[in-house]
């Protein structure tokens, strides 16, 4: 593990409350959609990057898949461990920073969902380098031709909220597409003010980044939790979904 960063601390504190969020109530339907999309063989090996409290990992394990969940937060993984034990399923939990983790085997499919790991960079880290490192690790973990599903914040929505005052004050850089935010979080267990940076991606940029990191993009869809489907992205929805395969 690297030195703990502010997001690791944030999620460690928020972990006991995470599953109370309304967006976590769609797990079964989301896994149904993923399995219909991926077409995996029974017992396939799946990697869940930024697995959090393991809601997708555990549901996939219930259905007979071999699942490995990676997360930077020991608090989130602690919740995942207890949930898996209560469900009577086995999941391999790995406490690691996804930018530095080196997989020792390949997987049949990789997931990075609901803001897990991708774009969640520490303030001192270059956001684009952070995201490239995660994609490089995923490419190294995925079997050639294997599917990768990413859901991540929708840059169109955020850009439509930015003003010229944000540019003048240095909160948004239109050259780098990096937004520096300072927010008063009212998140249970992790209340307080936090300053962070995030790289905003519109779809052509995100597709180009994935292509450059060794993936062949197949689809771009709306990815807001609870509304997954084979449908066009809406400009103001929270997340986008990209489905791709590791290039062969």
Buried (B, 14 or more C-beta within 10 A) or exposed (E): EEEBBBBBBBBBBBBBEBBEEEBBEBBEBBBBBBBEBBEBEEEBBBBBBBBBBBBBBBBBBBBEBBBBBBBBBBBBBBBBBEBBEEBEBEBBBBBBBBBEBEBEEBBBBBBBBBBBBBBBBBEEBBBBEBBBBBBEBBBEBBBEEBBBBBBBBBBBBBBEEBEEEBEEEEBBBEEEBBBBEEEEEEBEBBEEEBEBBBBBBBBEBBBEBBEEBBBEBEEBBBBBBEBBEEEEBBEEBBBBBBBBBBEE
